[in-house]
Amino acid sequence: MTTRSEARLSPTLLPSPSSLDIVRTEIEHRNPAQPEFHQAVREVLETLAPVLAARPEYAEPGLVERLCEPERQIIFRVPWQDDHGRVHVNRGFRVEFNSALGPYKGGLRFHPSVNLGIVKFLGFEQIFKNALTGLGIGGGKGGSDFDPHGRSDTEVMRFCQSFMTELYRHIGEHTDVPAGDIGVGTREIGYLFGQYRRITNRWESGVLTGKGPHWGGSLIRPEATGYGNVLFAAEMLRVRGEDLEGRTAVVSGSGNVAIYTIEKLLALGANPLTCSDSSGYVVDDKGIDLDLLKQVKEVERGRISTYAERRGGSARFVSGGRVWDVPADVALPAATQNELDENDAATLVRNGVKAVSEGANMPTTPQAVHLFQRAGVAFGPGKAANAGGVAVSALEMAQNASRTAWGAARVEEELARIMADIHTTCHETAERYGFPGDYVTGANIAGFERVADAMLAQGVI
């Protein structure tokens, strides 16, 4: 199998000097001190040479540059008061990246690490992820450096109300539809939606997704990203004549994506052995007890070490360790960006991993991706593998638009169909351009083609 790096260096694919390298250099120059954004752009650009060579219309001056430049970048102050009367000031962001296929769509992340570069990397990835769903949604992302952990419900409410007091003027069901991400769950979406209603005097349920099921939300939305990731992994194994039944799996994280990754693994007969948080990881030789994990993380909002204490002899907590040290057949990074590096990849390959599927956004470093590809490991990039969440968000928008609510079985059936279609699209696109089995190239090119066609049709805007 030809790897991405080999494609990027092939003299038959790239002119000399490479126009894509020039574009990348200019983007890095114009966006200093944004390494995550640079990494996301670089990963996409290094796979586009074959499609630009095959489709000259895509090589027209300015198309790739426009794709890499957000349509709008919004930064604003978010003042709020804690329970002791102290005033805090956080920074809010919304990057509306590309609306060629539909309204901007992408989550809000509340975490101390959030800055403009991270929001731009997430928004850029979202363009291609949303395009792959085939559901007519553009790409955007937002958030704040606010940390909801350790804050009371009233403090979180005050922050969300202040955040929405600025954000509301930039969003709408036909303009920009935020959702949740790290640090933003149903609680936060509820406070945000309530403030939006108060300010606008409208019940515009399609303006936010991830709502509660009794006030405009969709069933299966909380589960969708994790479920979809496992379904994508299962598809990758299926085309190799294998399945998840009886396989062991390592999962990172213990938030929403990780929990429902574990749930779907169990449903398909696999045995998830691990979960983690910032303090370390748990390995459970009997397989993760899903009910106990949900109690500790979703109900009590506790640390993962508590799981090991209550589970007893089969589970042990490893402080500060690397979850990727645990041997398994399948690895599903579901925590955060760049959590799986080249050394981790080497360990996983040495231990016989067969498939890696990204539940988080860009959790695998480029060096690790290349190592997996060289070793023949099936690798599902996040823009394809974790698209289930935004896909069901789009289904939530459809339900809101028609004032209907679908049953769980219908939503899950639609999710399974969408994930199978995404897999087929990536797999066939990679083969069409001479990179069989390379889902990274397949996802990038397929997403690019859909967005580029719409951009060309709509003129230079």
Sine and cosine of phi, psi and omega as CSV:
sin_phi,cos_phi,sin_psi,cos_psi,sin_omega,cos_omega
0.00,0.00,0.72,-0.69,0.04,-1.00
-0.98,0.20,0.76,-0.65,-0.02,-1.00
-1.00,0.02,0.23,-0.97,0.01,-1.00
-0.87,0.50,-0.68,0.74,-0.04,-1.00
-0.90,0.43,-0.58,0.81,0.04,-1.00
-0.91,0.41,-0.65,0.76,0.04,-1.00
-0.89,0.46,-0.66,0.75,-0.06,-1.00
-0.91,0.41,-0.51,0.86,-0.08,-1.00
-1.00,-0.08,-0.13,0.99,-0.08,-1.00
-0.93,0.38,0.83,-0.56,-0.01,-1.00
-0.92,0.38,-0.31,0.95,0.01,-1.00
-0.98,0.19,-0.24,0.97,-0.05,-1.00
-0.97,-0.24,-0.50,0.86,-0.08,-1.00
-0.90,-0.44,0.70,-0.71,0.16,-0.99
-0.93,0.37,0.19,-0.98,0.02,-1.00
-0.78,-0.62,0.86,-0.51,0.03,1.00
-0.97,0.23,0.46,-0.89,-0.07,-1.00
-0.94,0.34,0.82,-0.58,0.05,-1.00
-0.91,0.42,-0.53,0.85,0.02,-1.00
-0.93,0.38,-0.60,0.80,0.07,-1.00
-0.90,0.43,-0.60,0.80,0.03,-1.00
-0.91,0.42,-0.70,0.72,0.04,-1.00
-0.86,0.51,-0.72,0.70,-0.02,-1.00
-0.88,0.48,-0.70,0.72,0.01,-1.00
-0.87,0.49,-0.68,0.74,0.00,-1.00
-0.91,0.42,-0.64,0.77,0.02,-1.00
-0.89,0.45,-0.69,0.73,0.01,-1.00
-0.91,0.42,-0.58,0.82,0.02,-1.00
-0.93,0.37,-0.65,0.76,-0.06,-1.00
-0.98,0.18,-0.25,0.97,-0.04,-1.00
-0.79,-0.61,0.92,0.39,-0.08,-1.00
-0.93,0.37,0.44,-0.90,0.10,-0.99
0.86,0.51,0.60,0.80,0.06,-1.00
-0.76,-0.65,0.92,0.39,-0.15,-0.99
-0.88,0.47,-0.57,0.82,0.00,-1.00
-0.92,0.39,-0.64,0.77,0.05,-1.00
-0.91,0.41,-0.69,0.73,0.05,-1.00
-0.85,0.53,-0.69,0.72,-0.03,-1.00
-0.89,0.46,-0.71,0.71,-0.02,-1.00
-0.89,0.45,-0.69,0.73,0.01,-1.00
-0.91,0.42,-0.71,0.71,-0.02,-1.00
-0.86,0.51,-0.66,0.75,-0.03,-1.00
-0.89,0.46,-0.64,0.77,0.01,-1.00
-0.96,0.29,-0.74,0.67,-0.09,-1.00
-0.88,0.48,-0.57,0.82,-0.06,-1.00
-0.95,0.31,-0.12,0.99,0.05,-1.00
-0.96,-0.28,-0.06,1.00,-0.14,-0.99
-1.00,0.00,-0.20,0.98,-0.04,-1.00
-0.82,0.58,-0.70,0.71,-0.01,-1.00
-0.88,0.48,-0.67,0.74,-0.04,-1.00
-0.95,0.31,-0.56,0.83,0.05,-1.00
-0.93,0.38,-0.55,0.83,0.04,-1.00
-0.95,0.33,-0.60,0.80,-0.05,-1.00
-0.99,0.15,-0.46,0.89,-0.07,-1.00
-0.82,-0.57,1.00,0.06,-0.09,-1.00
-0.84,0.55,-0.47,0.89,-0.01,-1.00
-0.89,0.46,-0.45,0.89,0.02,-1.00
-0.96,0.28,-0.32,0.95,-0.03,-1.00
-1.00,0.04,0.11,0.99,0.00,-1.00
-0.87,0.49,0.59,-0.81,-0.06,-1.00
-0.83,0.56,0.76,-0.65,0.12,-0.99
0.99,-0.11,-0.27,0.96,-0.06,-1.00
-0.91,0.41,-0.80,0.61,-0.01,-1.00
-0.91,0.42,-0.62,0.78,0.01,-1.00
-0.88,0.47,-0.66,0.75,0.03,-1.00
-0.91,0.42,-0.62,0.79,0.00,-1.00
-0.89,0.45,-0.53,0.85,-0.06,-1.00
-1.00,-0.03,-0.03,1.00,0.00,-1.00
-0.94,-0.35,0.85,-0.53,0.01,-1.00
-0.86,0.50,0.59,-0.81,0.08,-1.00
-0.92,0.39,-0.50,0.87,-0.02,-1.00
-0.38,-0.93,0.68,-0.73,0.07,-1.00
-0.81,-0.59,0.86,-0.51,-0.09,-1.00
-0.89,-0.46,0.81,-0.58,0.07,-1.00
-0.80,-0.60,0.73,-0.68,-0.06,-1.00
-0.53,-0.85,0.36,-0.93,0.02,-1.00
-0.99,0.13,0.65,-0.76,0.04,-1.00
-0.80,-0.60,1.00,-0.01,0.04,-1.00
-1.00,0.08,0.62,-0.79,0.03,-1.00
-0.42,-0.91,0.30,-0.95,-0.10,-0.99
-0.90,-0.44,0.74,-0.68,0.01,-1.00
-0.99,0.11,-0.03,-1.00,-0.09,-1.00
-0.93,0.37,-0.24,0.97,0.01,-1.00
-0.98,-0.19,0.12,0.99,0.04,-1.00
1.00,0.05,0.02,1.00,0.01,-1.00
-0.98,0.19,0.64,-0.76,0.00,-1.00
-1.00,-0.06,0.73,-0.68,0.06,-1.00
-0.87,-0.49,0.48,-0.88,0.03,-1.00
-0.79,-0.61,0.90,-0.44,0.10,-1.00
-0.94,-0.33,0.09,-1.00,0.00,-1.00
-0.91,-0.42,0.74,-0.67,0.04,-1.00
-0.96,-0.30,0.49,-0.87,-0.03,-1.00
-0.69,-0.73,0.57,-0.82,0.28,-0.96
-0.55,-0.84,0.87,-0.49,0.05,-1.00
-0.94,-0.33,0.94,-0.35,0.03,-1.00
-1.00,-0.06,0.99,-0.14,-0.29,-0.96
-1.00,0.09,-0.77,0.64,-0.08,-1.00
-0.41,-0.91,0.80,-0.61,-0.03,-1.00
-0.88,-0.48,0.40,0.92,-0.04,-1.00
-0.89,0.45,-0.52,0.85,-0.05,-1.00
-0.98,-0.19,-0.15,0.99,-0.04,-1.00
0.34,-0.94,-0.11,-0.99,0.01,-1.00
-0.88,0.48,0.51,-0.86,0.06,-1.00
-0.82,0.57,0.65,-0.76,-0.02,-1.00
-0.59,-0.81,0.80,-0.60,0.02,-1.00
0.16,-0.99,0.37,-0.93,-0.17,-0.99
-0.98,0.19,0.13,-0.99,0.15,-0.99
-0.94,-0.34,0.74,-0.67,0.00,-1.00
-0.91,-0.42,0.83,-0.56,0.10,-0.99
-0.95,-0.31,0.96,-0.28,-0.05,-1.00
-0.30,-0.95,0.58,-0.82,-0.03,-1.00
-0.84,0.54,-0.41,0.91,-0.05,-1.00
-0.98,0.19,-0.15,0.99,-0.12,-0.99
-0.92,0.38,0.77,-0.64,0.13,-0.99
-0.56,-0.83,0.01,-1.00,-0.09,-1.00
-0.88,0.47,-0.64,0.77,-0.03,-1.00
-0.89,0.45,-0.66,0.75,0.01,-1.00
-0.92,0.39,-0.66,0.75,0.02,-1.00
-0.90,0.44,-0.61,0.79,0.02,-1.00
-0.93,0.36,-0.63,0.77,0.06,-1.00
-0.88,0.47,-0.69,0.73,0.00,-1.00
-0.91,0.42,-0.66,0.75,0.01,-1.00
-0.92,0.40,-0.63,0.78,0.03,-1.00
-0.90,0.44,-0.72,0.69,0.07,-1.00
-0.86,0.52,-0.60,0.80,-0.08,-1.00
-0.91,0.42,-0.50,0.86,0.03,-1.00
-0.83,0.56,-0.77,0.64,-0.10,-1.00
-0.97,0.24,-0.63,0.77,0.04,-1.00
-0.85,0.52,-0.75,0.66,-0.03,-1.00
-0.92,0.40,-0.60,0.80,0.04,-1.00
-0.88,0.47,-0.63,0.78,-0.04,-1.00
-0.91,0.42,-0.44,0.90,0.00,-1.00
-0.93,0.36,-0.39,0.92,-0.05,-1.00
0.95,0.30,0.32,0.95,-0.14,-0.99
-0.97,-0.26,0.17,0.98,0.12,-0.99
0.94,0.35,0.79,0.62,0.05,-1.00
-0.73,-0.68,0.64,-0.77,0.03,-1.00
-1.00,0.08,-0.11,-0.99,-0.09,-1.00
-0.90,-0.43,0.73,-0.68,0.08,-1.00
-0.35,-0.94,0.16,-0.99,0.02,-1.00
-0.31,-0.95,0.35,-0.94,0.00,-1.00
-0.32,-0.95,-0.14,-0.99,0.03,-1.00
0.48,-0.88,-0.32,-0.95,-0.04,-1.00
-0.39,-0.92,0.36,-0.93,0.09,-1.00
-0.99,0.11,0.24,0.97,0.11,-0.99
-0.94,0.35,0.65,-0.76,0.03,-1.00
-0.93,-0.36,0.94,-0.34,-0.01,-1.00
-0.96,0.27,-0.25,0.97,-0.03,-1.00
-0.92,0.40,0.75,-0.67,0.01,-1.00
0.99,0.13,-0.01,1.00,0.03,-1.00
-0.99,-0.11,0.54,-0.84,0.03,-1.00
-0.95,0.30,0.26,-0.97,0.04,-1.00
-0.86,0.51,-0.63,0.78,-0.02,-1.00
-0.93,0.36,-0.57,0.82,0.06,-1.00
-0.92,0.39,-0.69,0.72,0.04,-1.00
-0.88,0.47,-0.65,0.76,0.02,-1.00
-0.88,0.47,-0.72,0.69,-0.01,-1.00
-0.88,0.47,-0.66,0.75,0.02,-1.00
-0.89,0.45,-0.75,0.67,-0.04,-1.00
-0.88,0.48,-0.63,0.78,0.02,-1.00
-0.91,0.42,-0.65,0.76,0.04,-1.00
-0.92,0.39,-0.66,0.75,0.01,-1.00
-0.87,0.49,-0.73,0.68,-0.03,-1.00
-0.94,0.33,-0.42,0.91,0.01,-1.00
-0.86,0.51,-0.48,0.88,0.12,-0.99
-1.00,-0.07,-0.68,0.73,-0.13,-0.99
-0.90,0.43,-0.53,0.85,-0.16,-0.99
-0.82,0.57,-0.54,0.84,-0.08,-1.00
-0.95,0.30,-0.20,0.98,-0.07,-1.00
-0.95,-0.30,-0.08,1.00,-0.13,-0.99
-0.85,-0.53,0.14,-0.99,0.01,-1.00
0.24,-0.97,0.38,-0.93,-0.12,-0.99
-0.90,0.44,-0.36,0.93,0.06,-1.00
-0.96,-0.29,0.09,1.00,-0.08,-1.00
-0.88,-0.48,-0.87,0.49,-0.09,-1.00
-0.42,-0.91,0.82,-0.58,-0.09,-1.00
-0.84,-0.54,1.00,-0.07,0.04,-1.00
-0.94,0.33,0.25,-0.97,0.08,-1.00
-0.59,-0.81,-0.24,-0.97,0.03,-1.00
-1.00,-0.01,0.22,-0.97,0.09,-1.00
-0.39,-0.92,-0.42,-0.91,0.02,-1.00
-0.83,0.55,0.79,-0.62,0.04,-1.00
0.99,0.16,-0.02,1.00,-0.01,-1.00
-0.78,-0.63,0.97,-0.23,0.03,-1.00
-0.91,-0.41,-0.35,-0.94,-0.05,-1.00
-0.87,0.49,-0.59,0.81,0.03,-1.00
-0.86,0.52,-0.78,0.63,-0.04,-1.00
-0.92,0.40,-0.66,0.75,0.03,-1.00
-0.87,0.49,-0.62,0.79,0.03,-1.00
-0.88,0.47,-0.72,0.70,0.03,-1.00
-0.90,0.43,-0.64,0.77,0.01,-1.00
-0.91,0.42,-0.69,0.72,-0.02,-1.00
-0.92,0.40,-0.64,0.77,0.03,-1.00
-0.87,0.49,-0.68,0.73,0.02,-1.00
-0.93,0.37,-0.60,0.80,0.05,-1.00
-0.88,0.48,-0.71,0.70,0.04,-1.00
-0.87,0.50,-0.68,0.73,-0.05,-1.00
-0.89,0.45,-0.68,0.74,-0.06,-1.00
-0.96,0.27,-0.67,0.74,-0.14,-0.99
-1.00,-0.02,-0.29,0.96,-0.08,-1.00
0.85,0.53,0.64,0.77,0.03,-1.00
-0.70,-0.72,0.63,-0.78,0.22,-0.98
-1.00,-0.05,1.00,0.04,-0.05,-1.00
-0.94,-0.35,0.97,0.23,-0.16,-0.99
-0.89,0.46,-0.42,0.91,-0.02,-1.00
-0.98,0.22,0.06,1.00,-0.04,-1.00
-0.98,0.18,-0.40,0.92,0.03,-1.00
-0.69,-0.73,0.58,-0.82,0.13,-0.99
-0.88,-0.47,0.27,-0.96,-0.15,-0.99
1.00,-0.02,0.33,0.95,-0.01,-1.00
-0.97,0.26,0.24,-0.97,0.09,-1.00
-0.91,0.41,0.53,-0.85,-0.10,-1.00
-0.90,0.43,-0.32,0.95,-0.02,-1.00
-1.00,-0.04,-0.04,1.00,0.04,-1.00
-0.66,-0.75,0.75,0.67,0.16,-0.99
0.97,-0.25,-0.07,1.00,-0.01,-1.00
-0.99,0.14,0.21,-0.98,0.00,-1.00
-0.96,-0.27,0.66,-0.75,0.19,-0.98
-0.88,0.48,0.51,-0.86,0.01,-1.00
0.97,0.26,-0.07,1.00,0.03,-1.00
-0.89,0.46,-0.70,0.71,0.01,-1.00
-0.88,0.48,-0.53,0.85,-0.06,-1.00
-1.00,0.08,-0.27,0.96,-0.32,-0.95
-0.88,0.47,-0.68,0.73,-0.05,-1.00
-0.91,0.41,-0.73,0.69,0.02,-1.00
-0.91,0.42,-0.72,0.69,0.04,-1.00
-0.85,0.53,-0.75,0.66,-0.05,-1.00
-0.88,0.48,-0.61,0.79,0.01,-1.00
-0.89,0.47,-0.69,0.73,0.00,-1.00
-0.93,0.37,-0.63,0.77,0.04,-1.00
-0.88,0.48,-0.62,0.78,0.04,-1.00
-0.92,0.40,-0.68,0.73,0.05,-1.00
-0.86,0.51,-0.66,0.75,0.01,-1.00
-0.89,0.46,-0.62,0.78,0.03,-1.00
-0.91,0.42,-0.66,0.75,0.03,-1.00
-0.87,0.49,-0.65,0.76,0.03,-1.00
-0.94,0.34,-0.60,0.80,-0.05,-1.00
-0.86,0.52,-0.69,0.72,-0.04,-1.00
-0.94,0.35,-0.20,0.98,0.08,-1.00
-0.99,-0.16,0.13,0.99,0.02,-1.00
0.98,0.21,0.39,0.92,-0.02,-1.00
-0.79,-0.61,0.10,-1.00,0.07,-1.00
-0.53,-0.85,-0.03,-1.00,-0.06,-1.00
-1.00,0.05,-0.24,0.97,-0.05,-1.00
-0.82,0.57,0.85,-0.53,0.04,-1.00
0.98,0.19,0.02,1.00,-0.01,-1.00
-0.99,0.16,0.53,-0.85,0.16,-0.99
-1.00,-0.02,0.48,-0.88,-0.06,-1.00
-0.63,-0.78,0.61,-0.79,0.17,-0.98
-0.95,-0.31,0.74,-0.67,-0.01,-1.00
-0.82,-0.57,0.74,-0.68,0.10,-1.00
-0.99,-0.16,0.39,-0.92,-0.01,-1.00
1.00,0.05,0.21,-0.98,0.06,-1.00
-0.51,-0.86,0.35,0.94,0.08,-1.00
-1.00,0.01,-0.33,-0.94,-0.07,-1.00
-0.82,0.58,-0.75,0.66,-0.07,-1.00
-0.90,0.43,-0.71,0.70,-0.02,-1.00
-0.90,0.43,-0.69,0.72,-0.05,-1.00
-0.87,0.50,-0.69,0.72,-0.06,-1.00
-1.00,0.09,-0.29,0.96,0.25,-0.97
-0.90,0.44,-0.73,0.68,0.01,-1.00
-0.88,0.47,-0.67,0.74,-0.02,-1.00
-0.88,0.48,-0.70,0.71,-0.02,-1.00
-0.95,0.30,-0.57,0.82,0.10,-1.00
-0.85,0.53,-0.72,0.69,0.02,-1.00
-0.88,0.47,-0.65,0.76,-0.02,-1.00
-0.90,0.43,-0.50,0.86,-0.02,-1.00
-1.00,-0.09,0.18,0.98,0.12,-0.99
1.00,0.04,0.15,0.99,0.06,-1.00
-1.00,0.04,0.19,-0.98,-0.04,-1.00
-0.84,-0.54,1.00,-0.08,0.03,-1.00
-0.96,0.28,0.78,-0.62,-0.13,-0.99
-0.98,-0.21,-0.32,0.95,-0.19,-0.98
-0.67,-0.74,0.30,-0.96,0.26,-0.96
-0.38,-0.93,0.22,-0.98,-0.13,-0.99
-0.43,-0.90,0.24,-0.97,0.25,-0.97
-0.57,-0.82,-0.19,-0.98,-0.13,-0.99
-0.91,0.40,-0.25,0.97,-0.02,-1.00
-1.00,0.01,-0.30,0.95,-0.05,-1.00
0.45,-0.89,-0.37,-0.93,-0.01,-1.00
-0.66,-0.75,0.31,-0.95,0.08,-1.00
-0.93,-0.37,0.70,-0.72,0.20,-0.98
-0.88,-0.48,0.79,-0.61,-0.07,-1.00
-0.87,-0.50,0.95,-0.33,-0.09,-1.00
-0.89,0.46,-0.44,0.90,0.02,-1.00
-1.00,0.05,-0.07,1.00,-0.09,-1.00
0.99,-0.14,0.55,-0.84,-0.06,-1.00
-0.89,0.46,0.75,-0.66,0.10,-0.99
-0.99,0.13,0.97,-0.25,-0.14,-0.99
-0.90,0.44,-0.67,0.74,-0.02,-1.00
-0.89,0.46,-0.67,0.74,0.01,-1.00
-0.92,0.40,-0.66,0.75,0.01,-1.00
-0.88,0.48,-0.69,0.72,0.02,-1.00
-0.90,0.45,-0.63,0.78,0.00,-1.00
-0.89,0.46,-0.72,0.69,-0.06,-1.00
-0.93,0.37,-0.71,0.70,-0.15,-0.99
-1.00,-0.05,-0.62,0.78,-0.07,-1.00
-1.00,0.01,-0.62,0.78,-0.05,-1.00
-1.00,0.04,-0.78,0.62,-0.09,-1.00
-1.00,0.00,-0.26,0.97,-0.07,-1.00
0.80,0.60,0.66,0.75,-0.07,-1.00
-1.00,-0.05,-0.09,-1.00,0.01,-1.00
-1.00,0.01,0.40,-0.91,-0.08,-1.00
-0.92,0.39,-0.41,0.91,0.04,-1.00
-0.88,0.48,-0.48,0.87,0.03,-1.00
-0.89,0.45,-0.57,0.82,0.05,-1.00
-0.85,0.53,-0.75,0.66,-0.04,-1.00
-0.89,0.45,-0.63,0.77,0.00,-1.00
-0.88,0.47,-0.66,0.75,-0.05,-1.00
-0.99,0.12,-0.44,0.90,-0.06,-1.00
-0.95,0.31,-0.57,0.82,0.03,-1.00
1.00,-0.09,-0.52,-0.86,-0.22,-0.97
-0.88,0.47,-0.49,0.87,-0.09,-1.00
-0.97,0.22,-0.30,0.95,-0.09,-1.00
-0.91,-0.42,0.59,-0.81,0.08,-1.00
-0.67,-0.74,0.55,-0.84,0.02,-1.00
-0.99,-0.17,0.74,-0.67,0.03,-1.00
-0.92,-0.39,0.93,-0.36,-0.06,-1.00
-0.96,0.29,0.83,-0.55,0.10,-1.00
0.92,0.40,0.18,0.98,-0.06,-1.00
-0.99,0.17,-0.10,-1.00,0.00,-1.00
-0.93,-0.36,0.89,-0.46,-0.04,-1.00
-0.87,0.50,-0.42,0.91,-0.05,-1.00
-0.96,0.28,-0.08,1.00,0.08,-1.00
-0.97,0.25,-0.25,0.97,-0.05,-1.00
-0.99,0.12,0.86,-0.51,-0.01,-1.00
-0.90,0.44,0.67,-0.74,0.02,-1.00
-0.29,-0.96,0.27,-0.96,0.00,-1.00
-0.99,0.15,-0.53,0.85,-0.08,-1.00
-0.73,-0.68,0.64,-0.77,0.04,-1.00
-0.85,-0.52,0.73,-0.68,-0.03,-1.00
-0.75,-0.66,1.00,0.02,0.05,-1.00
-0.92,0.39,0.85,-0.52,-0.13,-0.99
-0.70,-0.71,0.46,0.89,-0.06,-1.00
-0.94,-0.33,-0.96,0.26,-0.11,-0.99
-0.40,-0.92,0.02,-1.00,-0.10,-0.99
-0.93,0.36,0.58,-0.82,0.11,-0.99
0.83,0.56,0.61,0.80,0.01,-1.00
-1.00,0.03,-0.23,0.97,-0.04,-1.00
-0.84,-0.54,0.95,-0.31,-0.09,-1.00
-0.97,-0.22,-0.10,-0.99,-0.09,-1.00
-0.88,0.47,-0.62,0.78,0.03,-1.00
-0.91,0.42,-0.65,0.76,0.05,-1.00
-0.89,0.45,-0.66,0.75,0.01,-1.00
-0.88,0.47,-0.66,0.75,0.02,-1.00
-0.88,0.47,-0.64,0.77,0.03,-1.00
-0.90,0.43,-0.72,0.70,0.00,-1.00
-0.88,0.47,-0.70,0.72,0.02,-1.00
-0.89,0.46,-0.68,0.73,0.02,-1.00
-0.87,0.49,-0.55,0.83,-0.02,-1.00
-1.00,0.04,0.08,1.00,0.15,-0.99
1.00,0.01,0.42,0.91,0.01,-1.00
-0.88,0.47,0.64,-0.77,-0.04,-1.00
-0.97,-0.24,-0.51,0.86,-0.05,-1.00
-0.52,-0.86,0.59,-0.81,0.08,-1.00
-0.78,-0.62,0.79,-0.61,-0.03,-1.00
-0.74,-0.68,0.80,-0.60,-0.16,-0.99
-1.00,0.05,0.92,-0.38,0.10,-0.99
-1.00,0.07,-0.49,0.87,0.06,-1.00
-1.00,-0.01,0.07,-1.00,0.03,-1.00
-1.00,-0.02,0.89,-0.45,0.03,-1.00
0.78,0.62,0.76,0.65,0.00,-1.00
-0.98,0.21,-0.21,0.98,-0.07,-1.00
-0.95,-0.32,0.78,-0.63,-0.01,-1.00
-0.93,0.36,0.40,-0.92,0.00,-1.00
-0.84,0.55,-0.63,0.78,0.00,-1.00
-0.89,0.45,-0.63,0.78,0.02,-1.00
-0.93,0.37,-0.64,0.77,0.04,-1.00
-0.86,0.51,-0.73,0.69,-0.01,-1.00
-0.88,0.47,-0.62,0.79,0.01,-1.00
-0.90,0.43,-0.69,0.72,0.05,-1.00
-0.86,0.51,-0.69,0.72,-0.02,-1.00
-0.90,0.44,-0.68,0.74,0.02,-1.00
-0.90,0.43,-0.52,0.85,-0.02,-1.00
-0.99,0.11,-0.06,1.00,0.01,-1.00
0.98,0.20,0.32,0.95,0.04,-1.00
-0.98,0.18,0.72,-0.70,0.08,-1.00
-0.92,0.38,0.85,-0.53,-0.07,-1.00
-0.84,-0.55,0.88,-0.48,0.01,-1.00
-0.98,-0.21,0.93,-0.35,-0.02,-1.00
-0.94,0.33,0.47,-0.88,-0.08,-1.00
-0.84,0.54,-0.60,0.80,-0.05,-1.00
-0.89,0.45,-0.31,0.95,0.11,-0.99
-0.97,-0.25,-0.77,0.64,-0.15,-0.99
-0.94,0.35,-0.54,0.84,-0.03,-1.00
-0.96,-0.27,0.38,0.93,0.00,-1.00
-0.97,0.25,-0.10,1.00,-0.02,-1.00
-0.88,0.48,-0.56,0.83,-0.01,-1.00
-0.90,0.43,-0.77,0.64,-0.02,-1.00
-0.95,0.31,-0.47,0.88,0.05,-1.00
-0.89,0.46,-0.72,0.69,0.01,-1.00
-0.95,0.31,-0.48,0.88,0.15,-0.99
-0.86,0.50,-0.67,0.74,0.05,-1.00
-0.91,0.41,-0.58,0.81,0.09,-1.00
-0.92,0.40,-0.56,0.83,0.10,-1.00
-0.89,0.45,-0.67,0.75,0.06,-1.00
-0.87,0.49,-0.65,0.76,0.01,-1.00
-0.90,0.43,-0.65,0.76,0.04,-1.00
-0.91,0.42,-0.66,0.75,0.02,-1.00
-0.88,0.47,-0.66,0.75,-0.05,-1.00
-0.90,0.43,-0.53,0.85,-0.04,-1.00
-0.98,-0.19,0.07,1.00,-0.01,-1.00
0.81,0.58,0.68,0.73,0.04,-1.00
-0.79,-0.61,0.25,-0.97,0.07,-1.00
-0.75,-0.66,0.84,-0.54,-0.03,-1.00
-1.00,0.07,0.45,-0.89,0.10,-0.99
-0.96,0.29,0.34,-0.94,-0.04,-1.00
-0.86,0.51,-0.63,0.78,-0.04,-1.00
-0.89,0.45,-0.64,0.76,0.00,-1.00
-0.92,0.39,-0.69,0.72,-0.01,-1.00
-0.89,0.45,-0.70,0.72,-0.03,-1.00
-0.92,0.40,-0.58,0.82,0.07,-1.00
-0.90,0.44,-0.68,0.74,0.04,-1.00
-0.90,0.44,-0.66,0.75,0.02,-1.00
-0.87,0.50,-0.72,0.69,-0.01,-1.00
-0.88,0.48,-0.65,0.76,0.02,-1.00
-0.90,0.43,-0.70,0.71,-0.02,-1.00
-0.89,0.45,-0.70,0.72,-0.02,-1.00
-0.91,0.42,-0.61,0.79,0.05,-1.00
-0.91,0.42,-0.64,0.76,0.03,-1.00
-0.90,0.43,-0.66,0.75,0.02,-1.00
-0.88,0.48,-0.71,0.71,0.02,-1.00
-0.86,0.51,-0.74,0.68,-0.01,-1.00
-0.87,0.49,-0.68,0.73,0.00,-1.00
-0.87,0.50,-0.75,0.66,-0.01,-1.00
-0.91,0.42,-0.69,0.72,-0.04,-1.00
-0.90,0.44,-0.73,0.68,-0.05,-1.00
-0.95,0.32,-0.58,0.81,0.03,-1.00
-0.91,0.42,-0.68,0.74,0.04,-1.00
-0.87,0.49,-0.68,0.73,0.01,-1.00
-0.91,0.41,-0.65,0.76,-0.03,-1.00
-0.87,0.49,-0.55,0.84,-0.02,-1.00
-0.99,-0.15,0.18,0.98,0.11,-0.99
1.00,0.07,0.41,0.91,0.01,-1.00
-0.79,-0.62,0.87,0.49,-0.09,-1.00
-0.85,0.53,0.73,-0.69,0.02,-1.00
0.99,0.13,-0.06,1.00,-0.03,-1.00
-1.00,-0.06,1.00,-0.04,-0.06,-1.00
-0.95,0.32,-0.42,0.91,0.04,-1.00
-0.91,0.42,-0.78,0.62,0.03,-1.00
-0.89,0.45,-0.69,0.73,0.00,-1.00
-0.87,0.50,-0.69,0.72,-0.01,-1.00
-0.92,0.39,-0.71,0.70,-0.03,-1.00
-0.89,0.45,-0.72,0.70,-0.04,-1.00
-0.94,0.35,-0.68,0.73,-0.02,-1.00
-0.89,0.45,-0.70,0.71,0.04,-1.00
-0.90,0.43,-0.67,0.74,0.01,-1.00
-0.88,0.48,-0.70,0.71,-0.04,-1.00
-0.86,0.51,-0.69,0.72,-0.03,-1.00
-0.91,0.42,-0.68,0.73,-0.01,-1.00
-0.95,0.30,-0.67,0.74,-0.03,-1.00
-0.89,0.45,-0.64,0.77,0.03,-1.00
-0.87,0.49,-0.69,0.73,0.01,-1.00
-0.92,0.40,-0.64,0.77,0.01,-1.00
-0.90,0.43,-0.68,0.73,0.01,-1.00
-0.89,0.45,-0.65,0.76,-0.04,-1.00
-0.92,0.40,-0.47,0.88,-0.12,-0.99
-0.99,-0.11,0.00,1.00,0.07,-1.00
1.00,0.07,-0.01,-1.00,-0.05,-1.00
-0.99,0.11,0.99,-0.11,0.01,-1.00
-0.73,-0.68,0.00,0.00,0.00,0.00
